[in-house]
């Protein structure tokens, strides 16, 4: 009994310690658009949904155009004033003109820098084309892309045959859009994304209003349109040279590598990888998130994120024997990203954000899982000591590689000791711990056996005491009652039994 109470108190202490750890918590309202429209937001859209972001983008662009007009008018006035003053003062003409030119150059340089924030100027298009030619893929990759493009085109044509007349119009619209995009290679990636989003919206409206296509068929048609278009546009719009996507990829990859020491316990991840089924789910989740980079269509990349997330939910469910919550899912997703270190993570997120059908990102499970992935990446980029319940000193030591929470027991070894010796001592320590656990289990088993014997003896003694105190008085068996139709010698007053009688017919 004392041992049971001791174990119970130890378990309570462990539970209290676990409850004191601060896990990662994100309110579900934080995943929604900050404008309050009810759709999912996105860090790439500054917390807005696709619809609200486009509205804000249009406002900013109109404001920028207005400022450009005002700047042009002011420069024109200044030029006219400078020309007039040069006619009246010939001696100071060269000095005035040089100051004007310097001022004009400074104004234009400042304005171009401002415009880059919204439009990502493509003044270096010629140089970028030379870089793209230098980095051209191998012929085998080109052949593979061409084969996939032809296959997708045939599937798209076969799909449109089921739509009859609207299918022909859809195909013409897609061909026209592709031709237009081929002539807009010099545009910034944001403007190309805007063209794609406008095309999606226009085709969806025509399917619903002009061609009267049912909503479920509209969704299927939009998926096929996206697949056909983005398969052809992938090599031009994925991680283009005019953006800093590649730079962000390297920064995130370097950050994840620096955080290789983060353990599931630090993130309060409710997953036990010692369970074989859970371990398989974790491996599948990592495989899915890595496989995302091999897909060319935004919807297929989203499908990889969704499959990864479902494997995470299954792993949590098996571990906890209950459905997972949002507070369980996000830390586990962060752990999967840290463990898998997916290639070109930021480029894939930006590609999905720019060219995916916006309806998939605003609602549904795909939008929910994608928003959580964006939150996970943002958390990794800003992860600090407080997020992991560590002191700043320990966090700095882990980040600089001075020590690791998984290898603190080997700090006493000399740097010259080979890895095999370190591993041997680590295995010996592990065997020692297992031996201690086995001895503890054996002792507890013996104690349990003794408790069962004592309990059996106690019950037996109590039964014997009760039997001695209240002895059983066994009475003789009562005489059986005579049958009614039998000869009753004790009572002669009963009538004789009935006899059968025969009547003549």
Secondary structure, 3 states (H helix, E strand, C coil): CHHHHHHHHHHHHHHHHHHHCCCCCCCHHHHECCCCCCCECCHHHCCCCHHHHHHHHHHHHHHHHHHHHHHHHHHHHHHHHHHHHHHHCCCCHHHHHHHHHHHHHHHHHHHHHHHHHHHCCCCCHHHHHHHHHHCCCCHHHHHHHHHHHHHHHHHHHHHHHHHCHHHHHHHHHHHHHHHHHHCCCCCCHHHHHHHHHHHHHHHHHHHHHCCCCCHHHHHHHHHHHHHHHHHHHHHHHCCCCCCCHHHHHHHHHHHHHHCCCCCCCCCCCCCCCCCHHHHHHHHHHHHHHHHHHHCCCHHHHHHHHHHHHHHHHHHHHHHHCCCCCHHHHHHHHHHHHHHHCCCCHHHHHHHHHHHCCHHHHHCHHHHHHHHHHHHHHHHHHCCCCHHHCCCHHHHHHHHHCCCCCCCHHHCCCCCCCCHHHHHHHHHHHHHHHHHHHHHHHHHHHHHHHHHHHHHHHHHHHHHHHHHHHCCCCCCCCCCCCCCCCCCCCCCCCCCCCCCCCCCCC
